[in-house]
Amino acid sequence: MLSGPTPTPTPAPLTPATPAAPPAQVLACETDLGITAGLQDRVIQCYEGVVYMDFTDRALMAAEGRGVYHRLPARPRPRAAHAHAVP
């Protein structure tokens, strides 16, 4: 039987594991080089691990080009199924 995740307290926002290369800067460099990727890909590269990404703060996104990121516990997650229809 599948069950939802157990609620955990919200930890403090993260700072990059590599402060000299925040995700938005890495994304900008890759965009200049013609590499297609998304900000979420760069967030995981910079912060590593299981990260919750919140991009709903439009003022923060406009001013700093980033969202708010929180590290989640790396404990095993419940099994989940993924399905999609093929046309």
Secondary structure, 3 states (H helix, E strand, C coil): CCCCCCCCCCCCCCCCCCCCCCHHHHHHHHHHCCCCCCHHHHHHHHHCCCEEEECCCHHHHHHHCCCEEEECCCCCCCCCCCCCCCC
